Amino acid sequence: MPRDLLRRAVGRVRRAVTRTAPATSAPEPLPVLGYVVAGGGGAHPASAHVRVVRRVEHLARTGTAEVREVDPEAFVAGADDTPYAALLVQRDILPRDLVAPFLAAASSRGVRVAAEVDDDFFTDSGRERLARAEYDPDRLASIDALVRGADLVIVSTDELAEVVRPIARRVVVVRNALDPTIWTPGEPVVDPDLPTDEHRVLYMGTLTHGDDLALLRDVFTDLTTADGTPIRLEVIGVTDEPEEPAWYRRVEVPDGHYPAFARWLVDHRQRWRAGVAPLRDEEFNRAKSDLKAIEYTMLGLPAVVSDRPSYRAARDHGVLAVPDDASAWRDAVRLAVEAGRADPGAARWVRDERVIGDDGDTWRAVLLG
């Protein structure tokens, strides 16, 4: 083909390609999720990490959303004009007199507000129990005002949803799940304090569980295995009583916020043969979640729990749920200690359904659509 004809053919092809090639468009900006929790700079209470922080960090890690910790006063004053897709506020973090202005500022900007609660802050018995754990009236009033004014309330159990539903506009249940980046076991550390003459059982929790601890007195007093080896209860948190009774031992963990604490537990999991989670038959406890059962199971420990609605799903997947009888509890603890490792069905359930990223899409969907 003559060169001039060849040049004309090439030109026609180039023009055709140019006309038909799709224009390259800029990527859609990620939705921005703002959140308000206690603490800052990564140092937050355990409840904030479990229910909010670990989940928003997962959204950021997976490129699902941009997440920002919000200064509520700057938001109300207009100094923070970020176009948030939604704002998530946990529990009582807003001072009582800031709740109404915060909700009004969000409404005026067309930003949905979701409240997050994971305890019964609303019934008379729940308030009485929380007052014993140093919740003052202003904190409880702040939660009540937030829940009543928010567009959405996220709770951790069906039972808590029933408590909240009469005063909230909309309630969604998102069950607790663990962050695999801090809960996935690696090689345990070499622990010079590993027991050789006793078996240890772990009970951990917040100060709201002080009354539940008393249920274990008759369980662990002089408890031994069939061969006579003592079974010793070790407690992390739960109580601030100054005197340590003879039937349990208090364990102090290194200073650090929740991720460091979780990793310490994972590293030292060989210290214990089982974990326990007693719950009194009280209105407040009926709204509790099964967090302890899934944490113990993630540590590879068999969990022994009270046979309460909180642990119904855990029981159905192999966790030992025990009625209110000291003899039944002693037998169950012995059985768990002799097993020394989590039930395979329970371990599979936690791994497949109670790990962030594998526990469904409800949380992201209700906040970001």
C-alpha positions as a printed NumPy array, in Angstrom:
array([[  0.   ,   0.   ,   0.   ],
       [  1.357,   3.479,  -0.9  ],
       [  2.636,   5.388,   2.104],
       [  0.07 ,   8.21 ,   1.819],
       [ -2.793,   5.738,   1.77 ],
       [ -1.28 ,   3.945,   4.755],
       [ -1.037,   7.213,   6.74 ],
       [ -4.699,   8.   ,   5.934],
       [ -5.808,   4.531,   7.121],
       [ -3.883,   4.841,  10.366],
       [ -5.4  ,   8.28 ,  10.967],
       [ -8.939,   6.944,  10.446],
       [ -8.289,   4.13 ,  12.944],
       [ -6.924,   6.566,  15.536],
       [ -9.907,   8.886,  15.158],
       [-12.318,   5.972,  15.515],
       [-10.578,   4.734,  18.659],
       [-10.616,   8.25 ,  20.123],
       [-14.344,   8.639,  19.427],
       [-15.323,   5.265,  20.961],
       [-12.948,   5.111,  23.967],
       [-14.832,   5.829,  27.185],
       [-13.819,   8.943,  29.068],
       [-11.922,   8.27 ,  32.252],
       [-13.92 ,   9.637,  35.188],
       [-12.712,  10.448,  38.682],
       [-13.561,   7.79 ,  41.311],
       [-16.611,   8.442,  43.439],
       [-15.594,   9.932,  46.795],
       [-16.036,   7.609,  49.755],
       [-18.852,   8.367,  52.193],
       [-17.611,   9.952,  55.4  ],
       [-18.714,   8.378,  58.67 ],
       [-18.163,  10.464,  61.776],
       [-18.086,   8.915,  65.231],
       [-18.084,  10.251,  68.786],
       [-16.701,   8.008,  71.517],
       [-14.914,   8.393,  74.822],
       [-11.159,   8.846,  74.688],
       [ -9.041,   9.783,  71.702],
       [ -5.903,   9.012,  69.751],
       [ -6.643,   5.291,  69.796],
       [ -7.017,   5.15 ,  73.589],
       [-10.674,   4.36 ,  74.235],
       [-12.675,   2.316,  76.744],
       [-13.183,  -1.333,  75.851],
       [-16.868,  -0.814,  75.022],
       [-15.978,   1.935,  72.541],
       [-13.421,  -0.296,  70.833],
       [-15.714,  -3.323,  70.642],
       [-18.861,  -1.561,  69.491],
       [-17.503,   1.333,  67.397],
       [-13.777,   1.878,  66.924],
       [-12.784,  -1.573,  65.659],
       [-15.687,  -1.523,  63.208],
       [-14.992,   1.943,  61.783],
       [-11.334,   1.043,  61.39 ],
       [-12.422,  -2.022,  59.422],
       [-14.459,   0.237,  57.103],
       [-11.394,   2.409,  56.557],
       [ -9.084,  -0.574,  56.039],
       [-11.337,  -2.099,  53.401],
       [-11.856,   1.174,  51.518],
       [-15.581,   1.196,  52.291],
       [-15.704,   4.624,  53.921],
       [-13.644,   7.485,  55.204],
       [-13.955,   7.655,  58.977],
       [-13.334,  10.571,  61.288],
       [-13.495,  10.993,  65.037],
       [-15.713,  14.014,  65.634],
       [-15.332,  16.842,  68.142],
       [-19.003,  17.431,  69.021],
       [-18.482,  21.018,  70.148],
       [-16.745,  21.904,  66.861],
       [-19.581,  20.229,  64.954],
       [-22.235,  22.217,  66.826],
       [-20.314,  25.476,  66.396],
       [-19.933,  24.889,  62.644],
       [-16.143,  24.748,  62.77 ],
       [-16.392,  21.179,  61.467],
       [-18.307,  21.412,  58.193],
       [-17.441,  17.926,  56.888],
       [-20.261,  16.515,  54.71 ],
       [-20.856,  13.451,  56.875],
       [-23.024,  10.637,  55.54 ],
       [-23.886,   9.782,  59.143],
       [-22.75 ,  10.424,  62.696],
       [-22.455,   7.609,  65.23 ],
       [-22.57 ,   8.596,  68.911],
       [-21.864,   6.071,  71.645],
       [-23.649,   5.938,  74.935],
       [-23.147,   8.926,  77.241],
       [-20.204,  10.614,  75.535],
       [-22.196,  13.811,  74.86 ],
       [-22.648,  16.028,  77.933],
       [-26.309,  16.303,  78.825],
       [-26.587,  19.964,  77.759],
       [-24.91 ,  19.279,  74.391],
       [-27.276,  16.528,  73.199],
       [-30.048,  18.799,  71.917],
       [-27.716,  21.269,  70.107],
       [-25.818,  18.358,  68.525],
       [-29.005,  16.745,  67.227],
       [-30.272,  20.111,  65.975],
       [-27.017,  20.86 ,  64.134],
       [-27.109,  17.456,  62.457],
       [-30.744,  17.882,  61.448],
       [-30.107,  21.311,  59.938],
       [-27.33 ,  19.827,  57.77 ],
       [-29.301,  16.742,  56.781],
       [-26.952,  14.361,  58.605],
       [-28.409,  11.209,  60.164],
       [-27.463,  10.496,  63.777],
       [-27.172,   6.941,  65.087],
       [-26.941,   6.28 ,  68.823],
       [-25.105,   3.177,  70.025],
       [-25.972,   1.538,  73.351],
       [-25.062,  -1.902,  74.675],
       [-26.581,  -1.961,  78.16 ],
       [-29.965,  -1.395,  79.783],
       [-29.78 ,   2.289,  80.692],
       [-33.547,   2.682,  80.702],
       [-35.408,   0.423,  83.153],
       [-35.541,   1.35 ,  86.838],
       [-33.577,  -1.744,  87.847],
       [-30.995,  -1.088,  85.137],
       [-30.487,   2.467,  86.327],
       [-30.132,   1.329,  89.924],
       [-27.448,  -1.175,  88.979],
       [-25.552,   1.343,  86.86 ],
       [-25.738,   3.878,  89.689],
       [-23.918,   1.355,  91.875],
       [-21.231,   1.248,  89.158],
       [-20.788,   5.032,  89.451],
       [-23.072,   6.196,  86.641],
       [-24.346,   9.58 ,  87.812],
       [-27.831,  10.9  ,  86.877],
       [-26.475,  13.287,  84.235],
       [-24.84 ,  10.427,  82.329],
       [-28.084,   8.462,  82.322],
       [-30.067,  11.551,  81.281],
       [-27.638,  12.137,  78.388],
       [-28.162,   8.601,  77.06 ],
       [-31.933,   8.887,  77.376],
       [-32.036,  12.186,  75.455],
       [-29.739,  10.87 ,  72.722],
       [-31.741,   7.678,  72.206],
       [-35.029,   9.577,  72.045],
       [-33.69 ,  12.119,  69.523],
       [-31.486,   9.993,  67.258],
       [-32.642,   8.827,  63.838],
       [-31.464,   5.313,  64.631],
       [-30.369,   3.311,  67.674],
       [-27.962,   0.384,  67.325],
       [-28.052,  -2.212,  70.116],
       [-26.284,  -5.507,  70.745],
       [-29.136,  -7.916,  71.594],
       [-32.774,  -8.62 ,  70.794],
       [-33.66 ,  -8.222,  74.475],
       [-32.116,  -4.76 ,  74.617],
       [-33.932,  -3.843,  71.42 ],
       [-37.231,  -4.599,  73.164],
       [-36.261,  -2.282,  76.026],
       [-35.236,   0.564,  73.705],
       [-37.938,   0.261,  71.032],
       [-40.709,   2.125,  72.953],
       [-38.633,   5.318,  73.149],
       [-36.603,   5.201,  69.906],
       [-37.545,   6.021,  66.317],
       [-35.808,   2.962,  64.872],
       [-33.787,   0.152,  66.456],
       [-31.353,  -2.229,  64.743],
       [-29.559,  -5.17 ,  66.379],
       [-25.861,  -5.579,  65.538],
       [-24.307,  -8.36 ,  67.581],
       [-20.873,  -7.971,  69.081],
       [-17.996,  -9.263,  66.988],
       [-14.242,  -9.439,  67.49 ],
       [-11.56 ,  -7.752,  65.416],
       [ -9.329, -10.468,  63.918],
       [ -6.381,  -8.088,  63.725],
       [ -6.051,  -8.244,  67.522],
       [ -7.811, -11.491,  68.471],
       [ -6.258, -13.994,  66.065],
       [ -3.944, -16.237,  68.113],
       [ -0.309, -16.609,  67.179],
       [  2.338, -18.432,  69.149],
       [  1.782, -17.88 ,  72.893],
       [  4.507, -16.142,  74.835],
       [  6.819, -18.068,  77.119],
       [  5.138, -17.435,  80.465],
       [  7.213, -18.202,  83.577],
       [  4.015, -18.08 ,  85.642],
       [  2.31 , -21.046,  83.969],
       [  0.641, -23.182,  86.64 ],
       [  2.075, -26.561,  87.532],
       [  0.111, -27.355,  90.7  ],
       [ -3.32 , -25.88 ,  89.897],
       [ -5.752, -25.234,  87.06 ],
       [ -6.782, -21.607,  86.492],
       [-10.135, -20.306,  85.269],
       [-10.62 , -16.758,  83.978],
       [-13.444, -14.332,  84.756],
       [-13.123, -10.84 ,  83.272],
       [-15.565,  -7.961,  82.996],
       [-16.486,  -4.432,  83.999],
       [-17.558,  -3.224,  87.435],
       [-21.217,  -3.717,  86.474],
       [-20.568,  -7.445,  87.073],
       [-19.611,  -7.137,  90.735],
       [-22.89 ,  -8.696,  91.879],
       [-22.477, -11.566,  89.409],
       [-19.102, -12.478,  90.873],
       [-20.758, -13.494,  94.132],
       [-22.522, -16.331,  92.288],
       [-19.161, -18.079,  91.988],
       [-18.273, -18.183,  95.686],
       [-19.825, -21.599,  96.311],
       [-18.591, -22.83 ,  92.932],
       [-14.871, -22.23 ,  93.399],
       [-14.506, -22.633,  97.151],
       [-12.329, -25.749,  97.589],
       [-13.007, -26.817,  93.976],
       [-10.704, -29.535,  92.626],
       [-10.539, -31.904,  89.686],
       [-11.174, -35.631,  90.139],
       [ -7.485, -36.192,  90.868],
       [ -7.442, -33.505,  93.568],
       [ -5.736, -30.705,  91.618],
       [ -7.058, -27.306,  92.825],
       [ -9.116, -25.213,  90.394],
       [ -8.441, -21.539,  91.022],
       [-10.571, -18.611,  89.804],
       [ -8.659, -15.579,  88.484],
       [-10.488, -12.281,  88.092],
       [ -9.641,  -9.365,  85.795],
       [-11.695,  -6.25 ,  86.495],
       [-15.244,  -7.086,  87.696],
       [-14.786,  -5.779,  91.253],
       [-12.95 ,  -3.003,  93.042],
       [-13.293,  -4.487,  96.515],
       [-10.075,  -3.682,  98.408],
       [ -9.872,  -7.061, 100.142],
       [ -9.222, -10.182,  98.07 ],
       [-11.094, -13.169,  99.518],
       [ -9.563, -16.611,  99.644],
       [-11.768, -18.122,  96.925],
       [-10.408, -16.074,  93.984],
       [ -7.24 , -14.289,  92.92 ],
       [ -7.172, -10.844,  91.341],
       [ -4.928, -10.537,  88.259],
       [ -3.378,  -7.223,  87.3  ],
       [ -2.678,  -6.747,  83.612],
       [ -0.168,  -4.323,  82.06 ],
       [ -1.41 ,  -0.795,  81.494],
       [ -2.808,  -0.172,  78.041],
       [ -6.059,   0.334,  76.192],
       [ -8.266,  -2.392,  74.752],
       [ -6.169,  -3.598,  71.777],
       [ -3.136,  -4.049,  74.02 ],
       [ -5.267,  -5.829,  76.63 ],
       [ -6.757,  -8.181,  74.024],
       [ -3.328,  -9.016,  72.638],
       [ -2.052,  -9.649,  76.188],
       [ -4.898, -12.118,  76.72 ],
       [ -4.148, -13.834,  73.412],
       [ -0.443, -14.086,  74.206],
       [ -1.061, -15.465,  77.724],
       [ -4.01 , -17.729,  76.908],
       [ -2.168, -20.829,  78.136],
       [ -2.432, -19.455,  81.671],
       [ -6.075, -20.616,  81.866],
       [ -7.973, -23.837,  81.214],
       [-11.438, -22.253,  80.904],
       [-13.408, -19.017,  81.198],
       [-16.621, -18.298,  83.124],
       [-19.404, -15.726,  82.697],
       [-22.063, -15.832,  85.425],
       [-25.167, -13.638,  85.218],
       [-27.759, -13.144,  87.926],
       [-31.379, -13.531,  86.885],
       [-32.063,  -9.8  ,  86.85 ],
       [-33.764,  -7.463,  84.405],
       [-30.511,  -5.636,  83.693],
       [-28.706,  -8.868,  82.798],
       [-31.382, -10.   ,  80.36 ],
       [-30.166,  -7.337,  77.914],
       [-26.497,  -8.348,  78.218],
       [-24.632,  -9.665,  75.184],
       [-22.638, -12.881,  74.767],
       [-19.332, -11.024,  74.405],
       [-17.55 , -13.007,  77.128],
       [-18.468, -16.331,  75.525],
       [-17.058, -15.317,  72.147],
       [-13.923, -13.798,  73.703],
       [-13.157, -16.93 ,  75.725],
       [-13.829, -19.097,  72.693],
       [-11.558, -16.941,  70.523],
       [ -8.845, -17.516,  73.129],
       [ -9.334, -21.256,  72.606],
       [-10.87 , -21.704,  76.063],
       [-14.053, -23.612,  76.883],
       [-16.622, -21.137,  78.213],
       [-19.015, -21.866,  81.09 ],
       [-21.879, -19.365,  81.217],
       [-25.195, -18.799,  82.959],
       [-28.171, -20.252,  81.116],
       [-29.67 , -16.862,  80.25 ],
       [-31.105, -15.367,  77.035],
       [-27.774, -13.579,  76.514],
       [-26.062, -16.916,  75.883],
       [-28.804, -18.754,  73.983],
       [-26.937, -18.726,  70.664],
       [-23.648, -19.618,  72.346],
       [-25.296, -22.589,  74.054],
       [-26.721, -23.763,  70.738],
       [-23.192, -23.782,  69.288],
       [-21.498, -25.802,  72.015],
       [-20.808, -23.388,  74.877],
       [-21.652, -24.831,  78.32 ],
       [-24.718, -22.993,  79.693],
       [-25.507, -23.844,  83.319],
       [-28.612, -23.27 ,  85.487],
       [-28.508, -21.477,  88.842],
       [-27.182, -24.36 ,  90.874],
       [-23.746, -24.399,  92.52 ],
       [-23.374, -28.155,  92.114],
       [-24.176, -27.954,  88.381],
       [-21.67 , -25.13 ,  88.028],
       [-18.944, -27.092,  89.818],
       [-19.517, -30.07 ,  87.528],
       [-19.48 , -27.862,  84.42 ],
       [-16.27 , -26.078,  85.452],
       [-14.568, -29.423,  86.119],
       [-15.681, -30.67 ,  82.704],
       [-14.381, -27.522,  81.008],
       [-11.06 , -27.65 ,  82.85 ],
       [-10.565, -31.28 ,  81.915],
       [-11.271, -30.443,  78.258],
       [ -8.918, -27.451,  78.326],
       [ -9.927, -26.184,  74.9  ],
       [-12.953, -24.646,  73.244],
       [-15.657, -26.846,  71.797],
       [-14.933, -27.244,  68.039],
       [-18.485, -26.203,  67.115],
       [-18.25 , -23.078,  69.258],
       [-14.859, -22.217,  67.769],
       [-16.216, -22.613,  64.246],
       [-19.269, -20.462,  65.037],
       [-17.149, -17.63 ,  66.43 ],
       [-14.688, -17.797,  63.551],
       [-17.415, -17.869,  60.869],
       [-20.066, -15.551,  62.323],
       [-18.688, -13.411,  65.147],
       [-15.599, -11.843,  63.595],
       [-15.722,  -8.356,  62.088],
       [-15.802,  -8.674,  58.319],
       [-17.469, -12.096,  58.43 ],
       [-20.495, -11.215,  60.572],
       [-22.765,  -9.783,  57.893],
       [-23.22 ,  -6.292,  56.525],
       [-25.933,  -4.899,  58.814],
       [-23.747,  -2.374,  60.62 ],
       [-22.385,  -0.766,  57.444],
       [-25.741,  -0.895,  55.681],
       [-27.745,   0.872,  58.413],
       [-25.189,   3.648,  58.7  ],
       [-24.16 ,   4.214,  55.084],
       [-26.982,   2.64 ,  53.065]])
